[in-house]
Amino acid sequence: MALVDGGRGRGEGAARGVGYLLRTQGRDGRWTDPVFNGTGFPRVFYLRYHLYPTIFPLWALATYRNALGPGTH
């Protein structure tokens, strides 16, 4: 998303990121995040936001597609 917003959405880095997301997407359409993805108090407790592994990849793919137009993988 940062590459697209920074005007580098047509570069190889953004394309590689999209490729990674598409390769790692599960058959059910989701991505997994096996570790905690938020901090409560470091070394005391950590948080796990269960929708983060779905929301952020979808958001990134939508940002890429909307910036480059339909037909973009």
PDB file of N, CA, C and O in Angstrom:
ATOM      1  N   MET A   1       0.830  -1.185   0.000  1.00  0.00           N
ATOM      2  CA  MET A   1       0.000   0.000   0.000  1.00  0.00           C
ATOM      3  C   MET A   1       0.870   1.242   0.000  1.00  0.00           C
ATOM      4  O   MET A   1       0.546   2.225  -0.666  1.00  0.00           O
ATOM      5  N   ALA A   2       1.965   1.211   0.735  1.00  0.00           N
ATOM      6  CA  ALA A   2       2.851   2.366   0.784  1.00  0.00           C
ATOM      7  C   ALA A   2       3.487   2.621  -0.580  1.00  0.00           C
ATOM      8  O   ALA A   2       3.643   3.773  -0.986  1.00  0.00           O
ATOM      9  N   LEU A   3       3.853   1.561  -1.282  1.00  0.00           N
ATOM     10  CA  LEU A   3       4.444   1.744  -2.608  1.00  0.00           C
ATOM     11  C   LEU A   3       3.441   2.367  -3.568  1.00  0.00           C
ATOM     12  O   LEU A   3       3.789   3.269  -4.330  1.00  0.00           O
ATOM     13  N   VAL A   4       2.214   1.900  -3.539  1.00  0.00           N
ATOM     14  CA  VAL A   4       1.173   2.474  -4.403  1.00  0.00           C
ATOM     15  C   VAL A   4       0.945   3.927  -4.032  1.00  0.00           C
ATOM     16  O   VAL A   4       0.926   4.793  -4.906  1.00  0.00           O
ATOM     17  N   ASP A   5       0.772   4.205  -2.745  1.00  0.00           N
ATOM     18  CA  ASP A   5       0.520   5.579  -2.307  1.00  0.00           C
ATOM     19  C   ASP A   5       1.706   6.498  -2.567  1.00  0.00           C
ATOM     20  O   ASP A   5       1.539   7.707  -2.725  1.00  0.00           O
ATOM     21  N   GLY A   6       2.898   5.923  -2.611  1.00  0.00           N
ATOM     22  CA  GLY A   6       4.100   6.712  -2.888  1.00  0.00           C
ATOM     23  C   GLY A   6       4.425   6.826  -4.363  1.00  0.00           C
ATOM     24  O   GLY A   6       5.494   7.319  -4.724  1.00  0.00           O
ATOM     25  N   GLY A   7       3.514   6.374  -5.228  1.00  0.00           N
ATOM     26  CA  GLY A   7       3.723   6.499  -6.667  1.00  0.00           C
ATOM     27  C   GLY A   7       4.587   5.401  -7.272  1.00  0.00           C
ATOM     28  O   GLY A   7       5.030   5.529  -8.413  1.00  0.00           O
ATOM     29  N   ARG A   8       4.833   4.330  -6.534  1.00  0.00           N
ATOM     30  CA  ARG A   8       5.681   3.245  -7.042  1.00  0.00           C
ATOM     31  C   ARG A   8       4.900   1.944  -7.222  1.00  0.00           C
ATOM     32  O   ARG A   8       5.469   0.853  -7.194  1.00  0.00           O
ATOM     33  N   GLY A   9       3.589   2.080  -7.406  1.00  0.00           N
ATOM     34  CA  GLY A   9       2.730   0.915  -7.550  1.00  0.00           C
ATOM     35  C   GLY A   9       2.988   0.103  -8.797  1.00  0.00           C
ATOM     36  O   GLY A   9       2.632  -1.074  -8.851  1.00  0.00           O
ATOM     37  N   ARG A  10       3.598   0.702  -9.798  1.00  0.00           N
ATOM     38  CA  ARG A  10       3.902  -0.029 -11.033  1.00  0.00           C
ATOM     39  C   ARG A  10       5.292  -0.661 -11.009  1.00  0.00           C
ATOM     40  O   ARG A  10       5.714  -1.266 -11.995  1.00  0.00           O
ATOM     41  N   GLY A  11       5.993  -0.528  -9.910  1.00  0.00           N
ATOM     42  CA  GLY A  11       7.339  -1.069  -9.805  1.00  0.00           C
ATOM     43  C   GLY A  11       7.352  -2.548  -9.445  1.00  0.00           C
ATOM     44  O   GLY A  11       6.328  -3.143  -9.110  1.00  0.00           O
ATOM     45  N   GLU A  12       8.545  -3.115  -9.528  1.00  0.00           N
ATOM     46  CA  GLU A  12       8.705  -4.542  -9.257  1.00  0.00           C
ATOM     47  C   GLU A  12       8.404  -4.887  -7.801  1.00  0.00           C
ATOM     48  O   GLU A  12       7.880  -5.966  -7.524  1.00  0.00           O
ATOM     49  N   GLY A  13       8.722  -4.004  -6.876  1.00  0.00           N
ATOM     50  CA  GLY A  13       8.473  -4.281  -5.464  1.00  0.00           C
ATOM     51  C   GLY A  13       7.001  -4.494  -5.166  1.00  0.00           C
ATOM     52  O   GLY A  13       6.639  -5.427  -4.449  1.00  0.00           O
ATOM     53  N   ALA A  14       6.150  -3.637  -5.711  1.00  0.00           N
ATOM     54  CA  ALA A  14       4.708  -3.792  -5.497  1.00  0.00           C
ATOM     55  C   ALA A  14       4.205  -5.071  -6.157  1.00  0.00           C
ATOM     56  O   ALA A  14       3.388  -5.786  -5.578  1.00  0.00           O
ATOM     57  N   ALA A  15       4.677  -5.359  -7.344  1.00  0.00           N
ATOM     58  CA  ALA A  15       4.257  -6.581  -8.042  1.00  0.00           C
ATOM     59  C   ALA A  15       4.692  -7.820  -7.264  1.00  0.00           C
ATOM     60  O   ALA A  15       3.943  -8.793  -7.181  1.00  0.00           O
ATOM     61  N   ARG A  16       5.893  -7.793  -6.697  1.00  0.00           N
ATOM     62  CA  ARG A  16       6.366  -8.932  -5.891  1.00  0.00           C
ATOM     63  C   ARG A  16       5.524  -9.088  -4.633  1.00  0.00           C
ATOM     64  O   ARG A  16       5.223 -10.209  -4.222  1.00  0.00           O
ATOM     65  N   GLY A  17       5.146  -7.982  -4.024  1.00  0.00           N
ATOM     66  CA  GLY A  17       4.295  -8.042  -2.830  1.00  0.00           C
ATOM     67  C   GLY A  17       2.935  -8.638  -3.143  1.00  0.00           C
ATOM     68  O   GLY A  17       2.420  -9.458  -2.383  1.00  0.00           O
ATOM     69  N   VAL A  18       2.355  -8.226  -4.257  1.00  0.00           N
ATOM     70  CA  VAL A  18       1.067  -8.783  -4.679  1.00  0.00           C
ATOM     71  C   VAL A  18       1.218 -10.272  -4.980  1.00  0.00           C
ATOM     72  O   VAL A  18       0.358 -11.069  -4.606  1.00  0.00           O
ATOM     73  N   GLY A  19       2.290 -10.647  -5.645  1.00  0.00           N
ATOM     74  CA  GLY A  19       2.539 -12.055  -5.924  1.00  0.00           C
ATOM     75  C   GLY A  19       2.635 -12.877  -4.651  1.00  0.00           C
ATOM     76  O   GLY A  19       2.101 -13.983  -4.573  1.00  0.00           O
ATOM     77  N   TYR A  20       3.320 -12.330  -3.654  1.00  0.00           N
ATOM     78  CA  TYR A  20       3.429 -13.021  -2.370  1.00  0.00           C
ATOM     79  C   TYR A  20       2.062 -13.217  -1.735  1.00  0.00           C
ATOM     80  O   TYR A  20       1.743 -14.306  -1.257  1.00  0.00           O
ATOM     81  N   LEU A  21       1.257 -12.164  -1.730  1.00  0.00           N
ATOM     82  CA  LEU A  21      -0.076 -12.276  -1.132  1.00  0.00           C
ATOM     83  C   LEU A  21      -0.919 -13.317  -1.858  1.00  0.00           C
ATOM     84  O   LEU A  21      -1.624 -14.101  -1.224  1.00  0.00           O
ATOM     85  N   LEU A  22      -0.848 -13.325  -3.168  1.00  0.00           N
ATOM     86  CA  LEU A  22      -1.638 -14.300  -3.931  1.00  0.00           C
ATOM     87  C   LEU A  22      -1.137 -15.725  -3.709  1.00  0.00           C
ATOM     88  O   LEU A  22      -1.941 -16.656  -3.655  1.00  0.00           O
ATOM     89  N   ARG A  23       0.167 -15.910  -3.579  1.00  0.00           N
ATOM     90  CA  ARG A  23       0.723 -17.251  -3.349  1.00  0.00           C
ATOM     91  C   ARG A  23       0.407 -17.788  -1.966  1.00  0.00           C
ATOM     92  O   ARG A  23       0.248 -18.995  -1.789  1.00  0.00           O
ATOM     93  N   THR A  24       0.315 -16.901  -0.983  1.00  0.00           N
ATOM     94  CA  THR A  24       0.138 -17.351   0.396  1.00  0.00           C
ATOM     95  C   THR A  24      -1.316 -17.352   0.846  1.00  0.00           C
ATOM     96  O   THR A  24      -1.611 -17.722   1.982  1.00  0.00           O
ATOM     97  N   GLN A  25      -2.216 -16.948  -0.019  1.00  0.00           N
ATOM     98  CA  GLN A  25      -3.638 -16.968   0.318  1.00  0.00           C
ATOM     99  C   GLN A  25      -4.119 -18.419   0.386  1.00  0.00           C
ATOM    100  O   GLN A  25      -3.820 -19.223  -0.498  1.00  0.00           O
ATOM    101  N   GLY A  26      -4.850 -18.739   1.422  1.00  0.00           N
ATOM    102  CA  GLY A  26      -5.350 -20.091   1.594  1.00  0.00           C
ATOM    103  C   GLY A  26      -6.507 -20.400   0.650  1.00  0.00           C
ATOM    104  O   GLY A  26      -7.062 -19.514   0.001  1.00  0.00           O
ATOM    105  N   ARG A  27      -6.845 -21.655   0.596  1.00  0.00           N
ATOM    106  CA  ARG A  27      -7.954 -22.092  -0.268  1.00  0.00           C
ATOM    107  C   ARG A  27      -9.275 -21.464   0.155  1.00  0.00           C
ATOM    108  O   ARG A  27     -10.183 -21.302  -0.660  1.00  0.00           O
ATOM    109  N   ASP A  28      -9.376 -21.113   1.421  1.00  0.00           N
ATOM    110  CA  ASP A  28     -10.597 -20.490   1.932  1.00  0.00           C
ATOM    111  C   ASP A  28     -10.605 -18.971   1.721  1.00  0.00           C
ATOM    112  O   ASP A  28     -11.539 -18.291   2.144  1.00  0.00           O
ATOM    113  N   GLY A  29      -9.569 -18.443   1.070  1.00  0.00           N
ATOM    114  CA  GLY A  29      -9.492 -17.015   0.793  1.00  0.00           C
ATOM    115  C   GLY A  29      -8.825 -16.206   1.884  1.00  0.00           C
ATOM    116  O   GLY A  29      -8.723 -14.984   1.776  1.00  0.00           O
ATOM    117  N   ARG A  30      -8.374 -16.863   2.926  1.00  0.00           N
ATOM    118  CA  ARG A  30      -7.767 -16.152   4.048  1.00  0.00           C
ATOM    119  C   ARG A  30      -6.257 -16.341   4.087  1.00  0.00           C
ATOM    120  O   ARG A  30      -5.696 -17.176   3.376  1.00  0.00           O
ATOM    121  N   TRP A  31      -5.625 -15.559   4.919  1.00  0.00           N
ATOM    122  CA  TRP A  31      -4.202 -15.688   5.217  1.00  0.00           C
ATOM    123  C   TRP A  31      -4.093 -16.051   6.684  1.00  0.00           C
ATOM    124  O   TRP A  31      -5.016 -15.790   7.455  1.00  0.00           O
ATOM    125  N   THR A  32      -2.991 -16.643   7.079  1.00  0.00           N
ATOM    126  CA  THR A  32      -2.808 -16.990   8.486  1.00  0.00           C
ATOM    127  C   THR A  32      -1.691 -16.157   9.084  1.00  0.00           C
ATOM    128  O   THR A  32      -0.773 -15.719   8.391  1.00  0.00           O
ATOM    129  N   ASP A  33      -1.791 -15.956  10.361  1.00  0.00           N
ATOM    130  CA  ASP A  33      -0.768 -15.243  11.123  1.00  0.00           C
ATOM    131  C   ASP A  33      -0.596 -16.014  12.423  1.00  0.00           C
ATOM    132  O   ASP A  33      -1.346 -15.794  13.374  1.00  0.00           O
ATOM    133  N   PRO A  34       0.383 -16.917  12.477  1.00  0.00           N
ATOM    134  CA  PRO A  34       0.492 -17.820  13.620  1.00  0.00           C
ATOM    135  C   PRO A  34       0.993 -17.189  14.914  1.00  0.00           C
ATOM    136  O   PRO A  34       0.947 -17.827  15.965  1.00  0.00           O
ATOM    137  N   VAL A  35       1.465 -15.958  14.856  1.00  0.00           N
ATOM    138  CA  VAL A  35       1.985 -15.324  16.072  1.00  0.00           C
ATOM    139  C   VAL A  35       1.087 -14.162  16.475  1.00  0.00           C
ATOM    140  O   VAL A  35       0.183 -13.775  15.735  1.00  0.00           O
ATOM    141  N   PHE A  36       1.341 -13.622  17.633  1.00  0.00           N
ATOM    142  CA  PHE A  36       0.587 -12.457  18.092  1.00  0.00           C
ATOM    143  C   PHE A  36       0.877 -11.283  17.168  1.00  0.00           C
ATOM    144  O   PHE A  36       1.999 -11.147  16.681  1.00  0.00           O
ATOM    145  N   ASN A  37      -0.111 -10.436  16.920  1.00  0.00           N
ATOM    146  CA  ASN A  37       0.080  -9.331  15.997  1.00  0.00           C
ATOM    147  C   ASN A  37      -0.202  -7.978  16.637  1.00  0.00           C
ATOM    148  O   ASN A  37      -0.402  -6.989  15.932  1.00  0.00           O
ATOM    149  N   GLY A  38      -0.221  -7.927  17.946  1.00  0.00           N
ATOM    150  CA  GLY A  38      -0.379  -6.664  18.649  1.00  0.00           C
ATOM    151  C   GLY A  38       0.277  -6.764  20.015  1.00  0.00           C
ATOM    152  O   GLY A  38       0.434  -7.860  20.554  1.00  0.00           O
ATOM    153  N   THR A  39       0.655  -5.645  20.567  1.00  0.00           N
ATOM    154  CA  THR A  39       1.265  -5.672  21.898  1.00  0.00           C
ATOM    155  C   THR A  39       0.303  -5.090  22.910  1.00  0.00           C
ATOM    156  O   THR A  39      -0.353  -4.082  22.648  1.00  0.00           O
ATOM    157  N   GLY A  40       0.219  -5.719  24.049  1.00  0.00           N
ATOM    158  CA  GLY A  40      -0.501  -5.164  25.181  1.00  0.00           C
ATOM    159  C   GLY A  40       0.525  -4.436  26.020  1.00  0.00           C
ATOM    160  O   GLY A  40       0.674  -3.218  25.930  1.00  0.00           O
ATOM    161  N   PHE A  41       1.231  -5.198  26.837  1.00  0.00           N
ATOM    162  CA  PHE A  41       2.383  -4.713  27.560  1.00  0.00           C
ATOM    163  C   PHE A  41       3.514  -5.677  27.241  1.00  0.00           C
ATOM    164  O   PHE A  41       3.452  -6.842  27.634  1.00  0.00           O
ATOM    165  N   PRO A  42       4.538  -5.225  26.542  1.00  0.00           N
ATOM    166  CA  PRO A  42       5.631  -6.138  26.177  1.00  0.00           C
ATOM    167  C   PRO A  42       6.129  -6.936  27.378  1.00  0.00           C
ATOM    168  O   PRO A  42       6.314  -6.404  28.473  1.00  0.00           O
ATOM    169  N   ARG A  43       6.337  -8.210  27.141  1.00  0.00           N
ATOM    170  CA  ARG A  43       6.793  -9.194  28.125  1.00  0.00           C
ATOM    171  C   ARG A  43       5.747  -9.520  29.184  1.00  0.00           C
ATOM    172  O   ARG A  43       5.998 -10.352  30.055  1.00  0.00           O
ATOM    173  N   VAL A  44       4.579  -8.883  29.127  1.00  0.00           N
ATOM    174  CA  VAL A  44       3.518  -9.178  30.088  1.00  0.00           C
ATOM    175  C   VAL A  44       2.372  -9.901  29.379  1.00  0.00           C
ATOM    176  O   VAL A  44       1.999 -11.007  29.770  1.00  0.00           O
ATOM    177  N   PHE A  45       1.814  -9.278  28.338  1.00  0.00           N
ATOM    178  CA  PHE A  45       0.804  -9.943  27.528  1.00  0.00           C
ATOM    179  C   PHE A  45       0.785  -9.346  26.134  1.00  0.00           C
ATOM    180  O   PHE A  45       1.167  -8.195  25.922  1.00  0.00           O
ATOM    181  N   TYR A  46       0.338 -10.148  25.203  1.00  0.00           N
ATOM    182  CA  TYR A  46       0.275  -9.755  23.797  1.00  0.00           C
ATOM    183  C   TYR A  46      -1.136  -9.991  23.293  1.00  0.00           C
ATOM    184  O   TYR A  46      -1.887 -10.787  23.857  1.00  0.00           O
ATOM    185  N   LEU A  47      -1.480  -9.304  22.245  1.00  0.00           N
ATOM    186  CA  LEU A  47      -2.822  -9.386  21.684  1.00  0.00           C
ATOM    187  C   LEU A  47      -2.810 -10.104  20.345  1.00  0.00           C
ATOM    188  O   LEU A  47      -1.804 -10.138  19.636  1.00  0.00           O
ATOM    189  N   ARG A  48      -3.941 -10.667  20.031  1.00  0.00           N
ATOM    190  CA  ARG A  48      -4.096 -11.288  18.721  1.00  0.00           C
ATOM    191  C   ARG A  48      -5.398 -10.777  18.118  1.00  0.00           C
ATOM    192  O   ARG A  48      -6.486 -11.087  18.603  1.00  0.00           O
ATOM    193  N   TYR A  49      -5.272 -10.001  17.071  1.00  0.00           N
ATOM    194  CA  TYR A  49      -6.427  -9.485  16.361  1.00  0.00           C
ATOM    195  C   TYR A  49      -6.724 -10.463  15.226  1.00  0.00           C
ATOM    196  O   TYR A  49      -5.997 -10.513  14.233  1.00  0.00           O
ATOM    197  N   HIS A  50      -7.773 -11.223  15.378  1.00  0.00           N
ATOM    198  CA  HIS A  50      -8.045 -12.345  14.479  1.00  0.00           C
ATOM    199  C   HIS A  50      -8.353 -11.934  13.041  1.00  0.00           C
ATOM    200  O   HIS A  50      -8.131 -12.723  12.123  1.00  0.00           O
ATOM    201  N   LEU A  51      -8.848 -10.749  12.829  1.00  0.00           N
ATOM    202  CA  LEU A  51      -9.162 -10.325  11.459  1.00  0.00           C
ATOM    203  C   LEU A  51      -8.006  -9.621  10.760  1.00  0.00           C
ATOM    204  O   LEU A  51      -8.076  -9.405   9.550  1.00  0.00           O
ATOM    205  N   TYR A  52      -6.948  -9.255  11.476  1.00  0.00           N
ATOM    206  CA  TYR A  52      -5.819  -8.582  10.841  1.00  0.00           C
ATOM    207  C   TYR A  52      -5.247  -9.354   9.653  1.00  0.00           C
ATOM    208  O   TYR A  52      -4.968  -8.748   8.618  1.00  0.00           O
ATOM    209  N   PRO A  53      -5.062 -10.683   9.770  1.00  0.00           N
ATOM    210  CA  PRO A  53      -4.486 -11.411   8.636  1.00  0.00           C
ATOM    211  C   PRO A  53      -5.396 -11.456   7.414  1.00  0.00           C
ATOM    212  O   PRO A  53      -4.954 -11.854   6.336  1.00  0.00           O
ATOM    213  N   THR A  54      -6.634 -11.063   7.556  1.00  0.00           N
ATOM    214  CA  THR A  54      -7.545 -11.020   6.405  1.00  0.00           C
ATOM    215  C   THR A  54      -7.720  -9.590   5.903  1.00  0.00           C
ATOM    216  O   THR A  54      -7.675  -9.339   4.699  1.00  0.00           O
ATOM    217  N   ILE A  55      -7.916  -8.670   6.816  1.00  0.00           N
ATOM    218  CA  ILE A  55      -8.214  -7.288   6.437  1.00  0.00           C
ATOM    219  C   ILE A  55      -7.052  -6.636   5.689  1.00  0.00           C
ATOM    220  O   ILE A  55      -7.253  -6.062   4.619  1.00  0.00           O
ATOM    221  N   PHE A  56      -5.855  -6.718   6.233  1.00  0.00           N
ATOM    222  CA  PHE A  56      -4.744  -5.987   5.638  1.00  0.00           C
ATOM    223  C   PHE A  56      -4.304  -6.527   4.279  1.00  0.00           C
ATOM    224  O   PHE A  56      -4.021  -5.728   3.387  1.00  0.00           O
ATOM    225  N   PRO A  57      -4.234  -7.839   4.077  1.00  0.00           N
ATOM    226  CA  PRO A  57      -3.919  -8.319   2.723  1.00  0.00           C
ATOM    227  C   PRO A  57      -4.982  -7.916   1.699  1.00  0.00           C
ATOM    228  O   PRO A  57      -4.645  -7.517   0.584  1.00  0.00           O
ATOM    229  N   LEU A  58      -6.265  -8.015   2.069  1.00  0.00           N
ATOM    230  CA  LEU A  58      -7.321  -7.606   1.140  1.00  0.00           C
ATOM    231  C   LEU A  58      -7.246  -6.123   0.829  1.00  0.00           C
ATOM    232  O   LEU A  58      -7.449  -5.709  -0.312  1.00  0.00           O
ATOM    233  N   TRP A  59      -6.963  -5.348   1.819  1.00  0.00           N
ATOM    234  CA  TRP A  59      -6.832  -3.902   1.644  1.00  0.00           C
ATOM    235  C   TRP A  59      -5.674  -3.589   0.693  1.00  0.00           C
ATOM    236  O   TRP A  59      -5.801  -2.746  -0.194  1.00  0.00           O
ATOM    237  N   ALA A  60      -4.554  -4.270   0.887  1.00  0.00           N
ATOM    238  CA  ALA A  60      -3.400  -4.053   0.012  1.00  0.00           C
ATOM    239  C   ALA A  60      -3.705  -4.457  -1.429  1.00  0.00           C
ATOM    240  O   ALA A  60      -3.345  -3.738  -2.361  1.00  0.00           O
ATOM    241  N   LEU A  61      -4.362  -5.593  -1.621  1.00  0.00           N
ATOM    242  CA  LEU A  61      -4.706  -6.026  -2.983  1.00  0.00           C
ATOM    243  C   LEU A  61      -5.687  -5.059  -3.640  1.00  0.00           C
ATOM    244  O   LEU A  61      -5.565  -4.755  -4.827  1.00  0.00           O
ATOM    245  N   ALA A  62      -6.649  -4.582  -2.874  1.00  0.00           N
ATOM    246  CA  ALA A  62      -7.621  -3.623  -3.421  1.00  0.00           C
ATOM    247  C   ALA A  62      -6.949  -2.304  -3.779  1.00  0.00           C
ATOM    248  O   ALA A  62      -7.265  -1.707  -4.808  1.00  0.00           O
ATOM    249  N   THR A  63      -6.033  -1.850  -2.949  1.00  0.00           N
ATOM    250  CA  THR A  63      -5.308  -0.608  -3.234  1.00  0.00           C
ATOM    251  C   THR A  63      -4.514  -0.739  -4.520  1.00  0.00           C
ATOM    252  O   THR A  63      -4.514   0.166  -5.355  1.00  0.00           O
ATOM    253  N   TYR A  64      -3.840  -1.862  -4.676  1.00  0.00           N
ATOM    254  CA  TYR A  64      -3.041  -2.128  -5.885  1.00  0.00           C
ATOM    255  C   TYR A  64      -3.937  -2.166  -7.118  1.00  0.00           C
ATOM    256  O   TYR A  64      -3.657  -1.504  -8.117  1.00  0.00           O
ATOM    257  N   ARG A  65      -5.010  -2.939  -7.042  1.00  0.00           N
ATOM    258  CA  ARG A  65      -5.907  -3.070  -8.192  1.00  0.00           C
ATOM    259  C   ARG A  65      -6.554  -1.729  -8.544  1.00  0.00           C
ATOM    260  O   ARG A  65      -6.619  -1.374  -9.721  1.00  0.00           O
ATOM    261  N   ASN A  66      -7.026  -0.991  -7.563  1.00  0.00           N
ATOM    262  CA  ASN A  66      -7.671   0.292  -7.833  1.00  0.00           C
ATOM    263  C   ASN A  66      -6.702   1.302  -8.430  1.00  0.00           C
ATOM    264  O   ASN A  66      -7.098   2.127  -9.253  1.00  0.00           O
ATOM    265  N   ALA A  67      -5.453   1.247  -8.028  1.00  0.00           N
ATOM    266  CA  ALA A  67      -4.464   2.184  -8.550  1.00  0.00           C
ATOM    267  C   ALA A  67      -4.061   1.851  -9.975  1.00  0.00           C
ATOM    268  O   ALA A  67      -3.810   2.749 -10.779  1.00  0.00           O
ATOM    269  N   LEU A  68      -3.998   0.557 -10.292  1.00  0.00           N
ATOM    270  CA  LEU A  68      -3.510   0.154 -11.620  1.00  0.00           C
ATOM    271  C   LEU A  68      -4.622  -0.192 -12.597  1.00  0.00           C
ATOM    272  O   LEU A  68      -4.371  -0.326 -13.794  1.00  0.00           O
ATOM    273  N   GLY A  69      -5.831  -0.336 -12.111  1.00  0.00           N
ATOM    274  CA  GLY A  69      -6.956  -0.589 -12.991  1.00  0.00           C
ATOM    275  C   GLY A  69      -7.331  -2.054 -13.091  1.00  0.00           C
ATOM    276  O   GLY A  69      -6.563  -2.920 -12.671  1.00  0.00           O
ATOM    277  N   PRO A  70      -8.503  -2.345 -13.643  1.00  0.00           N
ATOM    278  CA  PRO A  70      -8.961  -3.724 -13.793  1.00  0.00           C
ATOM    279  C   PRO A  70      -8.007  -4.539 -14.654  1.00  0.00           C
ATOM    280  O   PRO A  70      -7.306  -4.003 -15.513  1.00  0.00           O
ATOM    281  N   GLY A  71      -7.994  -5.824 -14.412  1.00  0.00           N
ATOM    282  CA  GLY A  71      -7.122  -6.707 -15.180  1.00  0.00           C
ATOM    283  C   GLY A  71      -5.746  -6.867 -14.558  1.00  0.00           C
ATOM    284  O   GLY A  71      -4.939  -7.666 -15.033  1.00  0.00           O
ATOM    285  N   THR A  72      -5.471  -6.110 -13.495  1.00  0.00           N
ATOM    286  CA  THR A  72      -4.201  -6.224 -12.796  1.00  0.00           C
ATOM    287  C   THR A  72      -4.285  -7.408 -11.858  1.00  0.00           C
ATOM    288  O   THR A  72      -5.252  -7.527 -11.105  1.00  0.00           O
ATOM    289  N   HIS A  73      -3.292  -8.291 -11.882  1.00  0.00           N
ATOM    290  CA  HIS A  73      -3.372  -9.443 -10.970  1.00  0.00           C
ATOM    291  C   HIS A  73      -2.925  -9.076  -9.583  1.00  0.00           C
ATOM    292  O   HIS A  73      -2.928  -9.923  -8.689  1.00  0.00           O
TER     293      HIS A  73
END
